[in-house]
């Protein structure tokens, strides 16, 4: 029988904050992991995660069949999720442009200290902060109004998400996502997939409040996409988040400050801090990021990462055989199991075929 508790341990809710190799903040909620397993995860050791799916249909465009025929998992946009509260956080965009740059500059310096490595010069770090903040401001300018809510929604939707589970014996997940136990559950050794890393979802009763300019766009997405209502805690969900690919182009964005400085320059060029109108124009020219490849969509994974396929207790033996033949015909070589009803407890037992 499959050891469905290999990742499970004593329930021990806590949240840890750590840096990845790029200095990005990530929240790791070790709810569902004991201390040893949590350390193993942060060190990049093997982690089994599961995807509940309906049975394969006969059509080539069947979503479950495509997992095997194209060796890919589909990363969805947050706006397509069934829960309208998903990825909801409170964002405080009240900083002025100058305050936002200073706040973001402090964040960048603190990250560098936390990594314990080389710290860029103050000027270099401040230029980096200015670049990030000016890019955000230029993206969300709508006449003279900055529509942060619109920008936040659009930014989040440029990322893609795959939802995963800790174990293959969750009764509610079988009922909700595996067609009432007629479907299947796919077990991946996630670090072998070649897909973005998976992190555990944090369940809360209140929206998390974030200072908008204290985080990069990628950090805002990583934090918000790992937040869900406590009502969903029974799922013990993990998520793999795919970032979009961006292209940056220069954009001239004059405002009332530019007009005032231009007026001063033209009225008294010798007293102006700018030598020419062209240099003033450069001050108000920012790099604008455009999404070239969405984070959503199918992402190819390594076939060898699919280690297990568990068929639902209600799938007939003939359908099980058909599925095994189809899966192997696409080049996969997982172990096959089937769930069975426990005779004494409200649980499924997983038996190898």
N, C-alpha and C positions, 0 to 999 in steps of 0.2 A: 504494500500500500504506500502511496506517495506521502512523504512527510510534508504535509502542508504547513506545518509549524516551523519550518526551518528559518523563516524570517520573523515569525511572530515570537514574542517573548512577553515578559511581564509588562503590562500596560504602564507606561512611564512617560506621561506627557511633559515635554519641555521644548523650548525653542533655543537653538544655538545660532550664533552669527559667525560666519567665517568668510575668508577671502579665497577666491580662486587664483589661478596663476596670473590672471590679468588684473588683479586688484579689485575685482567687482565684489560688491556685497551680495551675499546670498543668505536667506534664512533657511535653516535646516530644522524642521520640526521632528524630533525623534520619537513622537508618539507612535507606539507600536514597535519600537526597537529597544532592546536593552543596551547598556552602555557599550558592550563589546561589539554588537552589530552596528551601532551608530558609528563607532570608530572605524570599523571595516568599510562602511559606506563612504565616509569622508576620505579614506585613503584610496578610493577607487577600486576596491576589491569587487569580486563578482556579486551581483545582485539579481535575483530572480524576480521578475515582475510579470504580471498576467494581463491579458486582454480578452475580455468576454465578448463573444461574437455570436450572431445567429448562424445557423447551418448554411452551407454553400447552396446556392441556387444553380439551376442548369444554365442560365444565361452567362455569356462571357463578361457582361458588364455588371454582374452581381458583385456587390461591394466586398463580401467575404471572400469570394473566389479570387478577386483581384489581389488580395493579400498574398496569395500563393502564386498566381500566374505572373505577377509583376514583382514579387518579393518586395512589397512596399506597404507601409502603414500610412494612413491618411491623417495629416495634421489639419485640424479644423480651426476656423476663426472663432473667437470667443462669442461673437454676436450670433452664432448659429447654435449655441448651447441651449438646452431646454430650461435652464434656470436663469431668469433675467437678472438675478442678483450676482451671478458669477462675475468674478474679476472686479467687483465693486470696492472701491476705496474712496476715502475722502481726501481730495487733493486741495492744498492751500496754496493758491497762486498769487499771494498778496504782495510778494516782494516787488520792488521797483527793479528796473533793469540793472542798476548799479548794485543794489542789495543782492540781487540774484547772483551776479558775477562773484561778489565777495563771499557769499555763502557757499557757492559751488567751489570756489578756490580753496576754502578751508577744508571741504570734503576731500578734494584731490590731495591736499597736503597730508591730511590725516591718514588716507589710504596708503600713501607712500611710506609714512612712518610705520604703519602697521605691518607692511611687508618686510620691513627691516632691511631693505635694499637701498640703492642709490636714490637720493631725493633730488629731483630737478630743481633748477634755480627758481627763485621766487617769480622772476619775470616770465620764465618758461611756463610755470604752472599757472600763473595768472592769464597768460595768453591762451592756454588750453581751456581754462574756465570761460574766458570771454568767447572763444570759438563755440563751445557747447551752448552757452546761453544765447548768444546772438543767433545761432542756428535755430534754436527753439522759437525765439521771438519772431524771426522772419517767417517761420512756417505758419504761425498762428495769427499773424496780423490780418485783420479783416477791417479795412478802412482804418479807423482809430481804435477799434475795439478788439481786444484779444479774447477769442472764444476758446478758453482752455478746455471746456467740456468737450467741444467738438474735436479739438486736437487730440485730447486724451483718447476718445473713442476711436478715432481714425488710427492713431498710433498703435493702440492695443490690437486692432484688427489686422495690422500688418504682420503680426506674429501668428504662428500656428501651434496647436496643442494636440498632443496625444494623451488620452486618459488611460491609466493603468491601475492595477490592483495588486495588493500585497500577496494574496493567496488564491488558490483555486476552489475554495470550499465555502465561499460566502453565499448563503442561501438567497439573500436579496439580490445580489448581483446576477446570480443564475436566473432569477425570475425576471429581472428588469432588462438585462442586456444580452441574455442568451436564450431569448424566445421561450421563456417558461421551462427551462431545462431541456429544450429540444436542440439547443445550439452547442457551442463548444467554448473552451477556454484555452488560450494559447500562452505557453510559458516561455519567456525569453530570458536568456542571460544578458542583461541589458548592456553591460559594458562591451559586449561582443557585437552589438548590432551596427555600430558605426553611426548611430543616430545621436542627437543631442542628449546630454545626461538627464536623468529623471530625478525630480525632487519631490518630497512629500508635501501634500496640501495641508495648510493650516486652517483649522476650523475655529470660528469665533462667532460671538453673538453680536458684535458691533463691527462696523466698518473700521478698517485701519486708517489712521490719518497720516498723511505724508506731506512734507514740505516739498512742493513741486520742484523747486530748483536745487534741492539738495541731492537729487538723483539724476543720472542720465536716463535717456529714454529706455534703454535696455534694462536698467535697474527698475524703473517704474513698472515695466511689463513683467519682469521676473517676480516682483513682489506681489503685484495685483493678481497675476494669473495663478498664484499659489494661495489665494484667499477664498474661502467658501463659508457659507453659513454652517453653524454647528449642527443644524438639522441633517446635514449630509455626512456627518462624522462616521456613520456606520459603513460607508464605502471604503474608508481608509485609502483614499486615492493618492496616487502618484502621478506626476505630469512631466512629460518631456516637452520642452518649449523650443521651437525653431525660430531663430531670428531672421528678419528679412535682409536681403542684400540691398545696399544703398549706393546711390551715385550722387556726387555733390557738384553743384554748379554755382557760379557767382551770380548774385542777384542784387541790383541796386534798389534799396528800399528807403527813400527819403521820407522824413516826417517833419513835424513842425520845428524840431530842434535843428534839423538840417537847413530849413529855410531861414531860421534866425542867424545861424552861423554863416550862411551864404551871403546874407544881407550885410553882416559885419565885414566880411571879407571884401565885398565889392565896394563898400563905402570907405574903407580905410585898409587897404591891403597891407601896409607896412606894420600895422598894429595887430594883425591877425596871427594866431599861432600856426596857421596853415599857409604854405607858400603859394598854393595855387588852388583853383577850383577843382582841378583833377585830384589833388590829394584829399581835399574835403570829400569828394565823391567816394574815394576809396574807403574813407572812414565809415560810410553808410552802405558799403557793399559787403554782403555776407554770403557765406556758403550755404546753399539750400540743398537739403537732402531729399532725393526722390527715390521711392522704392522701385527697384528694377526687378527684383524677384521676391514675391511674397513668401512669408514664412509658412503660409498654409499650402496645402496640396500634398500629393503623395511623395513620400521620401523612401528611397530604396534602403533596405537593411541587408546585412550579411545573412545568407541562408543558414549558416551553421549556428547562428544565435538562437534559432527556434529549437529549443530542447525538448519541449513537451507539448502534446495536444491532449486535452481532457475533453471527452465527449459527455454531453449531458445525460442524465439518467433516463430521460424519456426518448432519446434517440434510438431508433430501432437498430437491430444488429445488421440488417441489410444496408441501412444508411451509414452505419459505422464503417462497414467494409468499403462502401463506395467512397467515403471520405478518405480513408487510409490510402486507397489506390490513387485517388486524385492528388492528394498531397504528395505522395511519393513520386508521382508522374511529373511533378513540377521540380523535382530535384531535392526536396527536403527529406531529412532523415531523423526526425524526432522520435522520442519514445511516445507510445500511445497509451492512454488511460481512459477509464470511464468512471463516472460518478455513480454511486449506488446509495440508496436510502439506508441510513442506519436504522436497525430494528428497534432501538431503545431510546434514541436521542434525536432532537431536532438538528440533524447534521447530515452531511453527505460524506461518505467514505470514498476515497479515490483508489481504484485498483488498476494495476498495470495489466494491459492486454497481451 
